Amino acid sequence: MIGSSRTGKYLISGILASFMVARAVLYLSPDSDFYVVGYNIHHLFSGMLVAIICLLPLLIIRPKGRTGVVLAFFSGTGLGLMLDEWVYLIVTDGSNASYLLPVSFWGGLAMIVACVAYIWILVRLAHR
């Protein structure tokens, strides 16, 4: 159920997992681009799609059990992808090489930490 510590835990898990996996994959293969019909799709946009698909039923239907856990985890995954690339696109020239710059990593990490802290605060407030 939305607002529960379980939902928050899986949201945070998805955020952290997507940040770590995206950074590892793109560190090992920085020129890995994903093209759809000739358009380069950054993980900001794939993250938006995943978050929208998963967050809407999580908010509207409020599923319990395994379905709620899966939706919360993948909502977090989408959020993590969005937050990571959002900073990268703002503070760099958007090239593959600049994704590996320290400013991109630390900026992405700062956004991830801020989002995790915000979720933690919301979960605490929900339990008052």
N, CA, C and O atoms as CSV, one atom per row, in Angstrom:
chain,resi,resn,atom,element,x,y,z
A,1,MET,N,N,0.841,-1.177,0.000
A,1,MET,CA,C,0.000,0.000,0.000
A,1,MET,C,C,0.889,1.244,0.000
A,1,MET,O,O,1.919,1.279,0.674
A,2,ILE,N,N,0.489,2.253,-0.752
A,2,ILE,CA,C,1.279,3.468,-0.864
A,2,ILE,C,C,1.425,4.116,0.512
A,2,ILE,O,O,0.474,4.126,1.293
A,3,GLY,N,N,2.583,4.647,0.808
A,3,GLY,CA,C,2.822,5.278,2.094
A,3,GLY,C,C,3.377,4.321,3.132
A,3,GLY,O,O,3.818,4.759,4.195
A,4,SER,N,N,3.367,3.048,2.855
A,4,SER,CA,C,3.883,2.102,3.835
A,4,SER,C,C,5.403,2.070,3.770
A,4,SER,O,O,6.010,2.432,2.762
A,5,SER,N,N,5.997,1.629,4.868
A,5,SER,CA,C,7.453,1.523,4.881
A,5,SER,C,C,7.924,0.465,3.889
A,5,SER,O,O,9.037,0.554,3.370
A,6,ARG,N,N,7.092,-0.527,3.624
A,6,ARG,CA,C,7.457,-1.550,2.637
A,6,ARG,C,C,7.551,-0.945,1.237
A,6,ARG,O,O,8.499,-1.225,0.504
A,7,THR,N,N,6.579,-0.122,0.867
A,7,THR,CA,C,6.610,0.554,-0.422
A,7,THR,C,C,7.838,1.449,-0.514
A,7,THR,O,O,8.535,1.452,-1.529
A,8,GLY,N,N,8.101,2.201,0.536
A,8,GLY,CA,C,9.272,3.076,0.560
A,8,GLY,C,C,10.561,2.302,0.418
A,8,GLY,O,O,11.480,2.729,-0.281
A,9,LYS,N,N,10.628,1.158,1.084
A,9,LYS,CA,C,11.833,0.331,1.012
A,9,LYS,C,C,12.078,-0.138,-0.417
A,9,LYS,O,O,13.216,-0.119,-0.886
A,10,TYR,N,N,11.031,-0.557,-1.108
A,10,TYR,CA,C,11.210,-1.046,-2.477
A,10,TYR,C,C,11.429,0.086,-3.471
A,10,TYR,O,O,12.137,-0.096,-4.462
A,11,LEU,N,N,10.837,1.249,-3.227
A,11,LEU,CA,C,11.137,2.428,-4.043
A,11,LEU,C,C,12.628,2.759,-3.943
A,11,LEU,O,O,13.301,2.944,-4.957
A,12,ILE,N,N,13.124,2.829,-2.725
A,12,ILE,CA,C,14.533,3.145,-2.493
A,12,ILE,C,C,15.434,2.076,-3.101
A,12,ILE,O,O,16.461,2.403,-3.697
A,13,SER,N,N,15.067,0.812,-2.959
A,13,SER,CA,C,15.867,-0.271,-3.549
A,13,SER,C,C,15.967,-0.127,-5.057
A,13,SER,O,O,17.040,-0.310,-5.631
A,14,GLY,N,N,14.854,0.199,-5.702
A,14,GLY,CA,C,14.863,0.379,-7.152
A,14,GLY,C,C,15.709,1.564,-7.579
A,14,GLY,O,O,16.429,1.492,-8.575
A,15,ILE,N,N,15.625,2.654,-6.829
A,15,ILE,CA,C,16.420,3.847,-7.137
A,15,ILE,C,C,17.912,3.515,-7.057
A,15,ILE,O,O,18.671,3.810,-7.980
A,16,LEU,N,N,18.317,2.906,-5.957
A,16,LEU,CA,C,19.727,2.589,-5.766
A,16,LEU,C,C,20.224,1.562,-6.789
A,16,LEU,O,O,21.324,1.696,-7.326
A,17,ALA,N,N,19.416,0.547,-7.052
A,17,ALA,CA,C,19.823,-0.486,-8.015
A,17,ALA,C,C,19.990,0.097,-9.412
A,17,ALA,O,O,20.965,-0.214,-10.095
A,18,SER,N,N,19.061,0.932,-9.843
A,18,SER,CA,C,19.164,1.480,-11.199
A,18,SER,C,C,20.368,2.404,-11.327
A,18,SER,O,O,21.039,2.403,-12.360
A,19,PHE,N,N,20.652,3.193,-10.293
A,19,PHE,CA,C,21.818,4.072,-10.334
A,19,PHE,C,C,23.102,3.253,-10.451
A,19,PHE,O,O,23.961,3.550,-11.280
A,20,MET,N,N,23.225,2.225,-9.620
A,20,MET,CA,C,24.440,1.403,-9.630
A,20,MET,C,C,24.596,0.648,-10.949
A,20,MET,O,O,25.691,0.600,-11.509
A,21,VAL,N,N,23.517,0.064,-11.444
A,21,VAL,CA,C,23.595,-0.708,-12.692
A,21,VAL,C,C,23.886,0.207,-13.877
A,21,VAL,O,O,24.744,-0.105,-14.703
A,22,ALA,N,N,23.179,1.331,-13.969
A,22,ALA,CA,C,23.410,2.257,-15.090
A,22,ALA,C,C,24.842,2.765,-15.077
A,22,ALA,O,O,25.498,2.804,-16.118
A,23,ARG,N,N,25.325,3.150,-13.918
A,23,ARG,CA,C,26.705,3.651,-13.829
A,23,ARG,C,C,27.717,2.561,-14.182
A,23,ARG,O,O,28.692,2.835,-14.882
A,24,ALA,N,N,27.503,1.347,-13.715
A,24,ALA,CA,C,28.427,0.253,-14.014
A,24,ALA,C,C,28.428,-0.078,-15.504
A,24,ALA,O,O,29.489,-0.217,-16.112
A,25,VAL,N,N,27.254,-0.202,-16.082
A,25,VAL,CA,C,27.151,-0.548,-17.507
A,25,VAL,C,C,27.789,0.534,-18.374
A,25,VAL,O,O,28.548,0.229,-19.294
A,26,LEU,N,N,27.483,1.782,-18.084
A,26,LEU,CA,C,28.008,2.857,-18.918
A,26,LEU,C,C,29.473,3.161,-18.622
A,26,LEU,O,O,30.153,3.758,-19.457
A,27,TYR,N,N,29.967,2.769,-17.465
A,27,TYR,CA,C,31.400,2.877,-17.197
A,27,TYR,C,C,32.151,1.827,-18.007
A,27,TYR,O,O,33.199,2.114,-18.584
A,28,LEU,N,N,31.611,0.603,-18.049
A,28,LEU,CA,C,32.251,-0.487,-18.786
A,28,LEU,C,C,32.119,-0.319,-20.297
A,28,LEU,O,O,32.992,-0.747,-21.052
A,29,SER,N,N,31.032,0.301,-20.732
A,29,SER,CA,C,30.787,0.477,-22.162
A,29,SER,C,C,30.171,1.867,-22.398
A,29,SER,O,O,28.969,1.990,-22.632
A,30,PRO,N,N,31.018,2.913,-22.332
A,30,PRO,CA,C,30.482,4.281,-22.380
A,30,PRO,C,C,29.843,4.670,-23.712
A,30,PRO,O,O,29.100,5.650,-23.768
A,31,ASP,N,N,30.112,3.937,-24.765
A,31,ASP,CA,C,29.524,4.269,-26.066
A,31,ASP,C,C,28.310,3.405,-26.387
A,31,ASP,O,O,27.952,3.237,-27.552
A,32,SER,N,N,27.683,2.863,-25.356
A,32,SER,CA,C,26.469,2.076,-25.544
A,32,SER,C,C,25.282,3.019,-25.648
A,32,SER,O,O,24.832,3.587,-24.653
A,33,ASP,N,N,24.792,3.172,-26.841
A,33,ASP,CA,C,23.628,4.020,-27.062
A,33,ASP,C,C,22.452,3.142,-27.467
A,33,ASP,O,O,22.623,2.114,-28.122
A,34,PHE,N,N,21.262,3.562,-27.068
A,34,PHE,CA,C,20.040,2.819,-27.364
A,34,PHE,C,C,19.245,3.626,-28.387
A,34,PHE,O,O,18.784,4.730,-28.098
A,35,TYR,N,N,19.092,3.069,-29.569
A,35,TYR,CA,C,18.390,3.768,-30.643
A,35,TYR,C,C,17.055,3.102,-30.939
A,35,TYR,O,O,16.960,1.876,-30.997
A,36,VAL,N,N,16.031,3.915,-31.126
A,36,VAL,CA,C,14.715,3.449,-31.550
A,36,VAL,C,C,14.323,4.300,-32.760
A,36,VAL,O,O,14.179,5.517,-32.652
A,37,VAL,N,N,14.156,3.657,-33.889
A,37,VAL,CA,C,13.786,4.312,-35.135
A,37,VAL,C,C,14.716,5.507,-35.422
A,37,VAL,O,O,14.270,6.573,-35.849
A,38,GLY,N,N,16.004,5.298,-35.177
A,38,GLY,CA,C,16.986,6.322,-35.470
A,38,GLY,C,C,17.174,7.380,-34.397
A,38,GLY,O,O,18.003,8.274,-34.563
A,39,TYR,N,N,16.429,7.306,-33.299
A,39,TYR,CA,C,16.543,8.288,-32.224
A,39,TYR,C,C,17.291,7.688,-31.040
A,39,TYR,O,O,17.005,6.572,-30.606
A,40,ASN,N,N,18.254,8.447,-30.529
A,40,ASN,CA,C,19.007,8.013,-29.354
A,40,ASN,C,C,18.141,8.245,-28.116
A,40,ASN,O,O,17.810,9.383,-27.782
A,41,ILE,N,N,17.787,7.176,-27.454
A,41,ILE,CA,C,16.929,7.251,-26.270
A,41,ILE,C,C,17.819,7.194,-25.033
A,41,ILE,O,O,18.399,6.154,-24.721
A,42,HIS,N,N,17.921,8.320,-24.335
A,42,HIS,CA,C,18.705,8.383,-23.103
A,42,HIS,C,C,17.946,7.707,-21.975
A,42,HIS,O,O,16.729,7.535,-22.057
A,43,HIS,N,N,18.664,7.319,-20.914
A,43,HIS,CA,C,17.957,6.635,-19.832
A,43,HIS,C,C,17.062,7.575,-19.034
A,43,HIS,O,O,16.277,7.111,-18.207
A,44,LEU,N,N,17.158,8.863,-19.254
A,44,LEU,CA,C,16.172,9.786,-18.695
A,44,LEU,C,C,14.782,9.439,-19.227
A,44,LEU,O,O,13.814,9.382,-18.469
A,45,PHE,N,N,14.697,9.212,-20.522
A,45,PHE,CA,C,13.397,8.965,-21.157
A,45,PHE,C,C,12.882,7.553,-20.908
A,45,PHE,O,O,11.683,7.357,-20.711
A,46,SER,N,N,13.768,6.578,-20.915
A,46,SER,CA,C,13.307,5.224,-20.581
A,46,SER,C,C,12.895,5.164,-19.108
A,46,SER,O,O,11.962,4.443,-18.755
A,47,GLY,N,N,13.583,5.914,-18.254
A,47,GLY,CA,C,13.204,5.989,-16.846
A,47,GLY,C,C,11.835,6.626,-16.660
A,47,GLY,O,O,11.043,6.187,-15.826
A,48,MET,N,N,11.562,7.674,-17.451
A,48,MET,CA,C,10.238,8.313,-17.385
A,48,MET,C,C,9.150,7.321,-17.761
A,48,MET,O,O,8.115,7.244,-17.099
A,49,LEU,N,N,9.382,6.569,-18.817
A,49,LEU,CA,C,8.393,5.600,-19.274
A,49,LEU,C,C,8.136,4.529,-18.211
A,49,LEU,O,O,6.985,4.207,-17.912
A,50,VAL,N,N,9.206,3.985,-17.646
A,50,VAL,CA,C,9.060,2.959,-16.610
A,50,VAL,C,C,8.337,3.530,-15.385
A,50,VAL,O,O,7.435,2.894,-14.840
A,51,ALA,N,N,8.734,4.726,-14.959
A,51,ALA,CA,C,8.106,5.330,-13.775
A,51,ALA,C,C,6.621,5.585,-14.002
A,51,ALA,O,O,5.801,5.299,-13.129
A,52,ILE,N,N,6.272,6.120,-15.164
A,52,ILE,CA,C,4.858,6.395,-15.448
A,52,ILE,C,C,4.041,5.113,-15.474
A,52,ILE,O,O,2.958,5.045,-14.893
A,53,ILE,N,N,4.561,4.108,-16.146
A,53,ILE,CA,C,3.843,2.833,-16.248
A,53,ILE,C,C,3.633,2.208,-14.871
A,53,ILE,O,O,2.587,1.611,-14.617
A,54,CYS,N,N,4.616,2.339,-13.982
A,54,CYS,CA,C,4.522,1.688,-12.673
A,54,CYS,C,C,3.893,2.564,-11.587
A,54,CYS,O,O,3.180,2.056,-10.721
A,55,LEU,N,N,4.151,3.868,-11.625
A,55,LEU,CA,C,3.625,4.738,-10.572
A,55,LEU,C,C,2.112,4.925,-10.644
A,55,LEU,O,O,1.445,4.973,-9.610
A,56,LEU,N,N,1.573,5.030,-11.836
A,56,LEU,CA,C,0.135,5.272,-11.942
A,56,LEU,C,C,-0.703,4.172,-11.293
A,56,LEU,O,O,-1.584,4.486,-10.493
A,57,PRO,N,N,-0.465,2.900,-11.602
A,57,PRO,CA,C,-1.261,1.880,-10.892
A,57,PRO,C,C,-0.930,1.819,-9.399
A,57,PRO,O,O,-1.790,1.483,-8.584
A,58,LEU,N,N,0.313,2.144,-9.041
A,58,LEU,CA,C,0.677,2.144,-7.623
A,58,LEU,C,C,-0.115,3.209,-6.866
A,58,LEU,O,O,-0.537,2.981,-5.732
A,59,LEU,N,N,-0.315,4.358,-7.485
A,59,LEU,CA,C,-1.048,5.448,-6.847
A,59,LEU,C,C,-2.564,5.284,-6.925
A,59,LEU,O,O,-3.276,5.612,-5.976
A,60,ILE,N,N,-3.051,4.780,-8.048
A,60,ILE,CA,C,-4.495,4.726,-8.264
A,60,ILE,C,C,-5.114,3.435,-7.737
A,60,ILE,O,O,-6.123,3.469,-7.031
A,61,ILE,N,N,-4.521,2.318,-8.074
A,61,ILE,CA,C,-5.075,1.026,-7.666
A,61,ILE,C,C,-4.620,0.631,-6.263
A,61,ILE,O,O,-5.347,-0.043,-5.533
A,62,ARG,N,N,-3.419,1.052,-5.894
A,62,ARG,CA,C,-2.823,0.736,-4.600
A,62,ARG,C,C,-2.779,-0.766,-4.326
A,62,ARG,O,O,-3.310,-1.240,-3.322
A,63,PRO,N,N,-2.143,-1.502,-5.225
A,63,PRO,CA,C,-2.105,-2.959,-5.046
A,63,PRO,C,C,-1.290,-3.358,-3.824
A,63,PRO,O,O,-0.359,-2.662,-3.419
A,64,LYS,N,N,-1.654,-4.469,-3.263
A,64,LYS,CA,C,-0.938,-5.013,-2.113
A,64,LYS,C,C,-0.176,-6.248,-2.559
A,64,LYS,O,O,-0.332,-6.713,-3.688
A,65,GLY,N,N,0.630,-6.761,-1.684
A,65,GLY,CA,C,1.340,-7.994,-1.954
A,65,GLY,C,C,2.435,-7.836,-2.994
A,65,GLY,O,O,3.039,-6.773,-3.133
A,66,ARG,N,N,2.671,-8.903,-3.711
A,66,ARG,CA,C,3.773,-8.963,-4.681
A,66,ARG,C,C,3.631,-7.917,-5.784
A,66,ARG,O,O,4.630,-7.334,-6.207
A,67,THR,N,N,2.429,-7.674,-6.250
A,67,THR,CA,C,2.225,-6.681,-7.310
A,67,THR,C,C,2.644,-5.295,-6.845
A,67,THR,O,O,3.296,-4.563,-7.590
A,68,GLY,N,N,2.281,-4.932,-5.637
A,68,GLY,CA,C,2.675,-3.636,-5.086
A,68,GLY,C,C,4.176,-3.508,-4.933
A,68,GLY,O,O,4.751,-2.451,-5.196
A,69,VAL,N,N,4.809,-4.593,-4.504
A,69,VAL,CA,C,6.266,-4.602,-4.339
A,69,VAL,C,C,6.956,-4.412,-5.685
A,69,VAL,O,O,7.883,-3.611,-5.803
A,70,VAL,N,N,6.508,-5.146,-6.696
A,70,VAL,CA,C,7.109,-5.047,-8.029
A,70,VAL,C,C,6.912,-3.648,-8.604
A,70,VAL,O,O,7.847,-3.071,-9.159
A,71,LEU,N,N,5.715,-3.104,-8.476
A,71,LEU,CA,C,5.458,-1.754,-8.980
A,71,LEU,C,C,6.288,-0.714,-8.241
A,71,LEU,O,O,6.791,0.225,-8.859
A,72,ALA,N,N,6.440,-0.864,-6.936
A,72,ALA,CA,C,7.258,0.079,-6.163
A,72,ALA,C,C,8.717,-0.004,-6.582
A,72,ALA,O,O,9.368,1.024,-6.766
A,73,PHE,N,N,9.238,-1.217,-6.734
A,73,PHE,CA,C,10.642,-1.380,-7.132
A,73,PHE,C,C,10.904,-0.752,-8.502
A,73,PHE,O,O,11.876,-0.017,-8.676
A,74,PHE,N,N,10.038,-1.042,-9.468
A,74,PHE,CA,C,10.269,-0.504,-10.806
A,74,PHE,C,C,9.927,0.978,-10.911
A,74,PHE,O,O,10.464,1.662,-11.782
A,75,SER,N,N,9.060,1.489,-10.058
A,75,SER,CA,C,8.868,2.938,-9.979
A,75,SER,C,C,10.169,3.589,-9.527
A,75,SER,O,O,10.590,4.606,-10.078
A,76,GLY,N,N,10.797,2.996,-8.526
A,76,GLY,CA,C,12.095,3.478,-8.061
A,76,GLY,C,C,13.162,3.367,-9.128
A,76,GLY,O,O,14.017,4.243,-9.259
A,77,THR,N,N,13.111,2.290,-9.889
A,77,THR,CA,C,14.073,2.111,-10.979
A,77,THR,C,C,13.950,3.250,-11.981
A,77,THR,O,O,14.952,3.830,-12.397
A,78,GLY,N,N,12.741,3.563,-12.359
A,78,GLY,CA,C,12.522,4.662,-13.296
A,78,GLY,C,C,12.979,5.994,-12.722
A,78,GLY,O,O,13.611,6.787,-13.420
A,79,LEU,N,N,12.664,6.244,-11.456
A,79,LEU,CA,C,13.092,7.484,-10.806
A,79,LEU,C,C,14.614,7.584,-10.757
A,79,LEU,O,O,15.176,8.651,-11.005
A,80,GLY,N,N,15.270,6.490,-10.442
A,80,GLY,CA,C,16.733,6.489,-10.385
A,80,GLY,C,C,17.357,6.809,-11.730
A,80,GLY,O,O,18.317,7.577,-11.807
A,81,LEU,N,N,16.818,6.226,-12.790
A,81,LEU,CA,C,17.326,6.508,-14.136
A,81,LEU,C,C,17.122,7.970,-14.501
A,81,LEU,O,O,18.011,8.608,-15.064
A,82,MET,N,N,15.957,8.492,-14.182
A,82,MET,CA,C,15.670,9.901,-14.489
A,82,MET,C,C,16.596,10.836,-13.722
A,82,MET,O,O,17.186,11.739,-14.316
A,83,LEU,N,N,16.733,10.639,-12.433
A,83,LEU,CA,C,17.535,11.540,-11.611
A,83,LEU,C,C,19.003,11.505,-12.006
A,83,LEU,O,O,19.662,12.545,-12.033
A,84,ASP,N,N,19.516,10.335,-12.308
A,84,ASP,CA,C,20.911,10.207,-12.711
A,84,ASP,C,C,21.183,10.998,-13.989
A,84,ASP,O,O,22.131,11.781,-14.047
A,85,GLU,N,N,20.370,10.798,-14.992
A,85,GLU,CA,C,20.650,11.456,-16.264
A,85,GLU,C,C,20.237,12.914,-16.278
A,85,GLU,O,O,20.786,13.694,-17.056
A,86,TRP,N,N,19.308,13.297,-15.463
A,86,TRP,CA,C,18.879,14.687,-15.393
A,86,TRP,C,C,20.063,15.591,-15.062
A,86,TRP,O,O,20.280,16.603,-15.729
A,87,VAL,N,N,20.825,15.228,-14.040
A,87,VAL,CA,C,21.988,16.024,-13.652
A,87,VAL,C,C,23.041,15.990,-14.755
A,87,VAL,O,O,23.623,17.023,-15.088
A,88,TYR,N,N,23.286,14.832,-15.313
A,88,TYR,CA,C,24.282,14.682,-16.382
A,88,TYR,C,C,23.973,15.607,-17.553
A,88,TYR,O,O,24.879,16.247,-18.087
A,89,LEU,N,N,22.722,15.687,-17.955
A,89,LEU,CA,C,22.355,16.539,-19.091
A,89,LEU,C,C,22.445,18.026,-18.746
A,89,LEU,O,O,22.659,18.851,-19.634
A,90,ILE,N,N,22.287,18.372,-17.489
A,90,ILE,CA,C,22.370,19.777,-17.083
A,90,ILE,C,C,23.825,20.245,-16.959
A,90,ILE,O,O,24.166,21.331,-17.428
A,91,VAL,N,N,24.673,19.442,-16.336
A,91,VAL,CA,C,26.020,19.908,-15.992
A,91,VAL,C,C,27.106,19.544,-17.004
A,91,VAL,O,O,28.255,19.959,-16.849
A,92,THR,N,N,26.754,18.770,-18.043
A,92,THR,CA,C,27.766,18.409,-19.042
A,92,THR,C,C,27.257,18.758,-20.438
A,92,THR,O,O,26.149,19.267,-20.611
A,93,ASP,N,N,28.098,18.469,-21.423
A,93,ASP,CA,C,27.698,18.730,-22.810
A,93,ASP,C,C,26.848,17.602,-23.392
A,93,ASP,O,O,26.444,17.676,-24.553
A,94,GLY,N,N,26.574,16.568,-22.611
A,94,GLY,CA,C,25.712,15.480,-23.050
A,94,GLY,C,C,26.403,14.400,-23.854
A,94,GLY,O,O,25.743,13.500,-24.372
A,95,SER,N,N,27.716,14.470,-23.968
A,95,SER,CA,C,28.440,13.452,-24.735
A,95,SER,C,C,28.625,12.186,-23.897
A,95,SER,O,O,28.520,12.214,-22.671
A,96,ASN,N,N,28.896,11.094,-24.576
A,96,ASN,CA,C,29.136,9.836,-23.864
A,96,ASN,C,C,30.333,9.952,-22.927
A,96,ASN,O,O,30.297,9.434,-21.811
A,97,ALA,N,N,31.382,10.622,-23.366
A,97,ALA,CA,C,32.586,10.771,-22.535
A,97,ALA,C,C,32.293,11.579,-21.273
A,97,ALA,O,O,32.847,11.290,-20.213
A,98,SER,N,N,31.436,12.578,-21.374
A,98,SER,CA,C,31.171,13.429,-20.214
A,98,SER,C,C,30.328,12.721,-19.158
A,98,SER,O,O,30.274,13.175,-18.015
A,99,TYR,N,N,29.671,11.621,-19.516
A,99,TYR,CA,C,28.922,10.849,-18.525
A,99,TYR,C,C,29.865,10.302,-17.463
A,99,TYR,O,O,29.469,10.089,-16.317
A,100,LEU,N,N,31.119,10.076,-17.854
A,100,LEU,CA,C,32.098,9.500,-16.938
A,100,LEU,C,C,32.817,10.553,-16.095
A,100,LEU,O,O,33.651,10.203,-15.260
A,101,LEU,N,N,32.513,11.820,-16.296
A,101,LEU,CA,C,33.162,12.878,-15.520
A,101,LEU,C,C,32.713,12.833,-14.059
A,101,LEU,O,O,31.582,12.443,-13.767
A,102,PRO,N,N,33.597,13.231,-13.143
A,102,PRO,CA,C,33.215,13.258,-11.716
A,102,PRO,C,C,31.984,14.118,-11.439
A,102,PRO,O,O,31.163,13.753,-10.598
A,103,VAL,N,N,31.840,15.248,-12.124
A,103,VAL,CA,C,30.683,16.117,-11.871
A,103,VAL,C,C,29.379,15.393,-12.202
A,103,VAL,O,O,28.362,15.615,-11.544
A,104,SER,N,N,29.404,14.542,-13.204
A,104,SER,CA,C,28.215,13.770,-13.556
A,104,SER,C,C,27.908,12.732,-12.476
A,104,SER,O,O,26.761,12.580,-12.056
A,105,PHE,N,N,28.941,12.025,-12.036
A,105,PHE,CA,C,28.740,10.999,-11.013
A,105,PHE,C,C,28.258,11.615,-9.701
A,105,PHE,O,O,27.254,11.176,-9.140
A,106,TRP,N,N,28.971,12.632,-9.213
A,106,TRP,CA,C,28.627,13.214,-7.919
A,106,TRP,C,C,27.298,13.945,-7.963
A,106,TRP,O,O,26.551,13.945,-6.985
A,107,GLY,N,N,27.002,14.567,-9.096
A,107,GLY,CA,C,25.700,15.213,-9.245
A,107,GLY,C,C,24.572,14.196,-9.228
A,107,GLY,O,O,23.549,14.397,-8.574
A,108,GLY,N,N,24.770,13.099,-9.956
A,108,GLY,CA,C,23.775,12.027,-9.957
A,108,GLY,C,C,23.602,11.427,-8.578
A,108,GLY,O,O,22.480,11.185,-8.132
A,109,LEU,N,N,24.715,11.187,-7.902
A,109,LEU,CA,C,24.647,10.626,-6.557
A,109,LEU,C,C,23.933,11.574,-5.596
A,109,LEU,O,O,23.154,11.135,-4.749
A,110,ALA,N,N,24.198,12.867,-5.727
A,110,ALA,CA,C,23.531,13.846,-4.865
A,110,ALA,C,C,22.014,13.809,-5.073
A,110,ALA,O,O,21.256,13.879,-4.106
A,111,MET,N,N,21.573,13.699,-6.321
A,111,MET,CA,C,20.134,13.625,-6.591
A,111,MET,C,C,19.530,12.339,-6.035
A,111,MET,O,O,18.424,12.353,-5.494
A,112,ILE,N,N,20.245,11.241,-6.166
A,112,ILE,CA,C,19.771,9.958,-5.640
A,112,ILE,C,C,19.634,10.040,-4.122
A,112,ILE,O,O,18.620,9.619,-3.566
A,113,VAL,N,N,20.650,10.579,-3.453
A,113,VAL,CA,C,20.616,10.712,-1.991
A,113,VAL,C,C,19.468,11.627,-1.566
A,113,VAL,O,O,18.761,11.330,-0.603
A,114,ALA,N,N,19.283,12.735,-2.280
A,114,ALA,CA,C,18.189,13.650,-1.953
A,114,ALA,C,C,16.834,12.969,-2.101
A,114,ALA,O,O,15.956,13.153,-1.257
A,115,CYS,N,N,16.654,12.195,-3.148
A,115,CYS,CA,C,15.385,11.507,-3.375
A,115,CYS,C,C,15.145,10.431,-2.312
A,115,CYS,O,O,14.031,10.290,-1.806
A,116,VAL,N,N,16.188,9.679,-1.979
A,116,VAL,CA,C,16.068,8.651,-0.946
A,116,VAL,C,C,15.706,9.305,0.400
A,116,VAL,O,O,14.861,8.793,1.134
A,117,ALA,N,N,16.341,10.420,0.712
A,117,ALA,CA,C,16.028,11.131,1.958
A,117,ALA,C,C,14.580,11.616,1.955
A,117,ALA,O,O,13.893,11.526,2.972
A,118,TYR,N,N,14.123,12.124,0.829
A,118,TYR,CA,C,12.746,12.603,0.709
A,118,TYR,C,C,11.750,11.455,0.923
A,118,TYR,O,O,10.760,11.618,1.637
A,119,ILE,N,N,12.006,10.314,0.314
A,119,ILE,CA,C,11.133,9.147,0.499
A,119,ILE,C,C,11.136,8.728,1.967
A,119,ILE,O,O,10.083,8.437,2.534
A,120,TRP,N,N,12.308,8.698,2.576
A,120,TRP,CA,C,12.420,8.301,3.982
A,120,TRP,C,C,11.596,9.243,4.860
A,120,TRP,O,O,10.895,8.793,5.766
A,121,ILE,N,N,11.679,10.550,4.593
A,121,ILE,CA,C,10.897,11.536,5.358
A,121,ILE,C,C,9.403,11.298,5.160
A,121,ILE,O,O,8.639,11.328,6.125
A,122,LEU,N,N,8.981,11.062,3.921
A,122,LEU,CA,C,7.558,10.819,3.650
A,122,LEU,C,C,7.054,9.563,4.351
A,122,LEU,O,O,5.940,9.550,4.874
A,123,VAL,N,N,7.853,8.525,4.365
A,123,VAL,CA,C,7.454,7.291,5.054
A,123,VAL,C,C,7.316,7.554,6.550
A,123,VAL,O,O,6.373,7.078,7.182
A,124,ARG,N,N,8.249,8.305,7.114
A,124,ARG,CA,C,8.176,8.641,8.538
A,124,ARG,C,C,6.915,9.463,8.843
A,124,ARG,O,O,6.233,9.217,9.838
A,125,LEU,N,N,6.615,10.435,7.982
A,125,LEU,CA,C,5.422,11.262,8.181
A,125,LEU,C,C,4.136,10.436,8.052
A,125,LEU,O,O,3.150,10.700,8.740
A,126,ALA,N,N,4.156,9.447,7.176
A,126,ALA,CA,C,2.965,8.603,6.971
A,126,ALA,C,C,2.674,7.746,8.201
A,126,ALA,O,O,1.537,7.320,8.404
A,127,HIS,N,N,3.684,7.492,9.015
A,127,HIS,CA,C,3.515,6.641,10.196
A,127,HIS,C,C,3.244,7.437,11.464
A,127,HIS,O,O,3.251,6.870,12.556
A,128,ARG,N,N,3.008,8.725,11.344
A,128,ARG,CA,C,2.694,9.557,12.537
A,128,ARG,C,C,1.246,9.446,12.890
A,128,ARG,O,O,0.797,10.066,13.854
